[in-house]
Amino acid sequence: MKLSNEQKRYIEELFELLKIPSISADSKFQKDVNDAANWIKDSLKKIGCDKVEIIKTKGHPIVYAEKIINTKFPTVLVYGHYDVQPPDPINLWDNPPFDPIIKQTKLHPEGAIFCRGACDDKGQMFMHIKALEKMNQKNNLKCNVKFMIEGEEEIGSENLEKFVKENKAKLKSDIILISDTGIISNNQPSITTSLRGLSYMEVSIKGPNKDLHSGLYGGAVPNPINILCEMISRLKDEDNKIIIPGFYDDVIEYDEDARNEINKEPFNLKEFKNSINISDIHGEKDYSTIERKSIRPTLDVNGIWGGYMGEGSKTVIPSEAHAKISMRLVPNQDWKKISKIFKDYFISIAPKSVSVKVKTHHGGYPYLTPSDNPGYKAAYMAYNETFGIKPLRSNSGGSIPIVPMFEKELKTKSILMGFGLDTDDIHSPNEHFGLFNFFKGIETIEKFYKYYSEIVN
């Protein structure tokens, strides 16, 4: 892909941001998180925002900025995040996770940026900064723009809700614009109209008061790892349906017509399996893969540990075992209710020989965007123009817990204009973001402002 001097500068600037390891989950990276916030503040100043500030929270800071063109114009609030997931396991990266590099791939023949945060969400958030820069240069911006870029999205946005509640006047807007999702493919754009909710739990099983010799004690005392595995196996039945009492009480069940419409989304099962090197699919019985990863709730073990995990062997019965478990939720499930019934059920199935602790880390509600909203219509027209094909509605399996919170507190709808691909390996080693997607995103965001101002005005 031949880049213009302007495009080369955009990439160089993005590389600067990507090199900052702003890992919100690990306190060792506190300085890097602050450095990333300051970098974004400086970038927003450079592109002409009238007011830019870093707002401290009890956790990581929020970067706020605004460009007010005319108080009679509609106002767009851009949300994004500068924090990233931990890069582990490091040994599975082809290049250092915070040393961005451009490589060609089958899906990205024009090149893709490989680095933690390239797609989620630094690359996609940065598209909005560059789009505003271009519109300022052309003097064709007919909307007011506000930015709210946080540093805690990957750990549950713990302090964002408090900020939103206390700053409703500052954040007042007509629409919220977010690029933290994706499209079906580079040949078929899509607009995400639903998100799953989330309940994230941690469980701990404790048996004896210390690790024991497995020969002297084996067979006579509880093994917390064995018991934890047995308890986890009792969360689903043989059809992969979650068997926690009350779990499905509020789940919206789609009729046949709605399910047929969902399954019209372009999807190649063979390519899906090949892309992640699996020989067969897995999931809830009587549902398609598309449905399983979008409109059905899930329960997955995200991590499990205990006992000896070093090199070689050590024959012990561990004192403790732990697991982290997440549940993706669908309308109309309440994550707080689900967290409680999970906790109650998990404790109830434990044998008397062990003690159990269940901790709720964070969660969020599902979200639906109506297609009759002016923001959705503007996004539809923008994608249609820049990609040359009508975008489809898409149901995302992911979660952005703050989106339903925005609507509740700010009374404003959110439009999810993502440009990543499912194959971009976000949260995984070798995360990447295509150059085509990055530049097409900037172009489409510009068009969104054009059409939105025309529709609203």
Residue pairs with C-beta under 8 A, 6 or more apart in sequence:
1 110
1 111
1 435
1 436
3 11
3 435
7 439
10 126
10 130
10 438
10 439
10 442
11 102
11 113
11 435
13 43
13 126
14 100
14 113
14 122
14 123
14 126
14 438
15 100
15 113
15 115
16 39
17 36
17 39
17 40
17 43
17 82
17 117
17 122
17 126
18 98
18 100
18 113
18 115
18 116
18 117
18 118
18 122
18 123
19 98
19 99
19 100
19 115
20 32
20 35
20 36
20 39
20 98
21 29
21 32
21 84
21 87
21 97
21 98
21 116
22 29
22 32
22 33
22 35
22 36
22 82
22 83
22 84
22 117
22 151
23 29
23 32
23 33
23 83
23 84
23 85
23 86
23 87
24 33
24 59
24 60
24 83
24 84
24 151
24 152
24 153
24 154
24 155
25 85
25 86
25 154
25 155
26 86
30 60
33 60
33 61
33 82
33 83
33 151
34 60
34 61
36 82
36 83
36 151
37 54
37 60
37 61
37 62
37 63
37 82
37 149
37 151
38 54
40 63
40 82
40 129
40 149
41 52
41 53
41 54
41 63
41 65
43 126
43 129
44 52
44 63
44 65
44 129
44 147
45 52
45 65
46 133
47 129
47 130
47 132
47 133
47 136
48 67
48 132
48 133
48 136
49 65
49 66
49 67
49 132
49 145
49 147
50 66
50 67
50 68
51 64
51 65
51 66
52 63
52 64
52 65
53 63
53 64
53 65
54 61
54 62
54 63
54 64
55 61
55 62
55 63
55 64
55 163
57 152
57 159
57 160
57 162
57 163
58 158
58 159
59 151
59 152
59 155
59 158
59 159
60 83
60 150
60 151
60 152
60 159
61 151
62 148
62 149
62 150
62 151
62 159
62 160
62 163
63 82
63 147
63 148
63 149
63 150
64 146
64 147
64 148
64 149
64 170
65 146
65 147
66 144
66 145
66 146
66 147
67 132
67 136
67 141
67 144
67 145
67 146
68 144
69 141
69 142
69 143
69 144
70 144
71 144
73 142
73 143
73 144
73 453
73 457
74 143
74 144
74 174
74 175
74 452
74 453
74 456
74 457
75 143
75 144
75 145
75 146
75 172
75 173
75 174
76 143
76 144
76 145
76 146
76 173
76 174
76 175
76 176
76 177
76 449
76 452
77 146
77 147
77 148
77 171
77 173
77 175
77 176
77 177
77 410
77 412
78 128
78 145
78 146
78 147
78 148
78 149
78 176
78 177
78 178
79 148
79 149
79 150
79 176
79 177
79 178
79 180
79 402
79 406
79 414
80 121
80 124
80 125
80 128
80 147
80 148
80 149
80 150
80 178
80 179
80 180
81 121
81 125
81 149
81 150
81 151
81 152
81 153
81 154
81 180
82 117
82 121
82 122
82 125
82 149
82 150
82 151
83 150
83 151
83 152
83 153
83 154
83 155
84 116
84 117
84 120
84 122
84 154
85 116
85 120
85 154
85 426
85 427
87 93
87 97
87 98
87 116
87 429
89 429
90 97
90 429
92 429
92 430
93 429
93 430
94 114
94 429
94 430
95 101
95 114
97 115
97 116
97 429
97 431
98 115
98 116
99 115
100 113
100 114
100 115
100 118
101 113
101 114
101 115
102 111
102 112
102 113
102 114
102 435
103 111
103 112
103 114
103 432
104 110
104 111
104 112
105 112
105 432
107 186
107 421
107 423
107 434
108 432
108 434
108 435
108 436
110 434
110 435
110 436
111 434
111 435
112 118
112 424
112 432
112 433
112 434
112 435
113 123
113 432
113 433
113 434
113 435
113 438
114 430
114 431
114 432
115 431
115 432
116 431
117 123
117 431
118 424
118 431
118 432
118 433
119 420
119 424
119 426
119 431
119 432
119 433
120 180
120 420
120 424
120 426
120 427
120 431
121 153
121 179
121 180
123 433
123 438
124 179
124 180
124 418
124 419
124 420
124 433
124 441
125 149
125 179
125 180
127 179
127 419
127 438
127 441
127 442
127 445
128 147
128 177
128 179
128 445
129 147
130 442
131 442
131 445
131 446
131 449
132 141
132 145
134 442
134 446
135 141
135 446
135 449
140 450
141 449
142 449
142 450
142 453
142 454
142 457
143 449
143 452
143 453
146 170
146 171
146 173
148 171
150 157
150 160
152 158
152 159
152 160
153 180
153 400
153 402
155 362
156 200
156 361
156 362
156 363
156 364
156 401
157 362
157 401
157 402
158 362
160 402
160 405
161 402
161 405
161 409
164 171
164 405
164 406
164 409
164 410
165 409
168 409
168 410
171 410
172 410
173 410
173 412
174 375
174 412
174 456
175 373
175 374
175 375
175 412
175 413
175 414
175 415
175 452
176 403
176 406
176 410
176 412
176 413
176 414
176 415
177 375
177 414
177 415
177 417
177 445
177 448
178 400
178 403
178 414
178 415
178 416
178 417
178 418
179 416
179 417
179 418
179 419
179 441
179 445
180 400
180 416
180 418
181 192
181 195
181 396
181 398
181 400
181 416
181 417
181 418
181 420
182 190
182 192
182 396
182 418
182 419
182 420
182 421
182 422
182 424
183 189
183 190
183 391
183 394
183 418
183 419
183 420
183 421
183 437
184 190
184 265
184 266
184 392
184 394
185 266
185 421
186 421
186 434
186 436
186 437
186 440
187 389
188 266
188 389
188 391
188 392
189 383
189 387
189 389
189 391
189 392
190 265
190 391
190 392
190 393
190 394
191 369
191 376
191 379
191 380
191 383
191 391
191 392
191 393
191 394
191 415
191 416
191 417
192 369
192 394
192 395
192 396
192 416
192 418
193 368
193 369
193 371
193 376
193 393
193 394
193 395
193 416
194 294
194 295
194 331
194 366
194 367
194 368
194 369
194 395
194 396
195 366
195 367
195 396
195 398
195 399
195 400
195 403
195 416
196 294
196 297
196 298
196 328
196 329
196 330
196 366
196 396
196 397
196 398
196 399
197 328
197 329
197 330
197 333
197 335
197 363
197 364
197 365
197 366
197 367
197 399
197 401
197 404
198 326
198 327
198 328
198 329
198 335
198 362
198 363
198 364
198 399
198 401
199 326
199 327
199 329
199 335
199 338
199 339
199 342
199 360
199 363
200 302
200 324
200 325
200 326
200 327
200 360
200 361
200 362
200 363
201 324
201 325
201 326
201 327
201 339
201 342
201 343
201 358
201 359
201 360
201 361
202 322
202 323
202 324
202 325
202 358
202 359
202 361
203 228
203 231
203 322
203 323
203 324
203 325
203 346
203 356
203 357
203 358
203 359
204 320
204 321
204 322
204 356
204 357
204 358
204 359
205 224
205 225
205 227
205 228
205 231
205 306
205 320
205 321
205 322
205 350
205 354
205 355
205 356
206 224
206 319
206 320
206 354
206 355
206 356
206 357
207 221
207 222
207 223
207 224
207 227
207 317
207 318
207 319
207 320
207 353
207 354
208 217
208 221
208 222
208 317
208 319
209 319
210 319
211 307
211 308
211 316
211 317
211 318
211 319
212 221
212 316
212 317
212 319
213 315
213 316
213 317
214 315
214 316
214 317
215 315
217 317
218 317
221 317
221 353
222 351
222 353
222 354
223 317
223 318
224 306
224 318
224 319
224 320
224 321
224 354
225 306
225 307
225 318
225 321
227 321
227 350
227 351
227 353
227 354
228 304
228 306
228 321
228 322
228 323
231 346
231 349
231 350
232 301
232 304
232 323
232 325
234 243
234 349
235 242
235 243
235 244
235 299
235 325
235 346
236 242
236 243
236 299
237 243
239 284
239 285
239 286
240 282
240 283
240 284
240 285
241 284
241 285
242 248
242 297
242 299
242 327
244 299
244 341
244 342
244 345
245 341
245 345
246 341
247 297
247 338
247 341
248 297
250 332
250 333
250 334
250 337
251 297
251 330
251 332
251 333
252 295
252 330
252 331
252 332
254 262
254 295
259 291
262 290
262 291
262 294
262 295
262 395
263 288
263 290
263 291
265 290
265 392
265 394
267 289
267 290
269 281
269 289
272 281
272 289
273 279
273 280
273 281
275 422
275 423
281 289
283 289
283 292
283 293
283 296
284 292
284 296
287 296
292 298
293 397
294 394
294 395
294 396
294 397
295 330
295 395
296 330
297 327
297 328
297 329
297 330
297 333
298 326
298 327
298 328
298 397
299 325
299 326
299 327
300 325
300 326
300 327
300 328
301 323
301 324
301 325
302 324
302 325
302 326
303 323
303 324
304 321
304 322
304 323
304 324
305 321
305 322
305 323
306 318
306 320
306 321
306 322
307 316
307 317
307 318
307 321
308 314
308 316
308 318
324 361
325 342
327 338
327 342
328 397
328 399
329 335
329 338
329 365
329 366
330 366
331 366
331 368
332 366
333 366
334 365
335 363
335 364
335 365
335 401
336 363
338 363
339 360
339 363
342 358
343 358
343 360
346 356
346 358
347 356
347 358
350 356
362 401
363 401
364 399
364 400
364 401
364 402
364 403
364 404
364 405
365 401
365 404
365 405
366 404
367 400
367 403
367 404
367 407
367 414
369 376
369 413
369 414
369 415
369 416
370 376
370 413
371 377
371 380
371 393
373 413
373 415
374 452
374 455
374 456
375 413
375 415
375 452
376 415
377 451
377 455
378 415
378 448
378 451
378 452
378 455
379 391
379 415
379 417
379 448
380 390
380 391
381 447
381 451
382 417
382 444
382 445
382 447
382 448
382 450
382 451
383 390
383 391
383 417
383 444
384 390
384 391
385 447
386 440
386 443
386 444
386 447
387 440
387 444
396 416
400 416
403 414
403 416
406 412
406 414
407 413
407 414
415 448
417 441
417 444
417 445
417 448
419 437
419 438
419 440
419 441
419 444
420 426
420 433
420 437
421 434
421 437
424 431
424 432
424 433
424 434
425 431
425 432
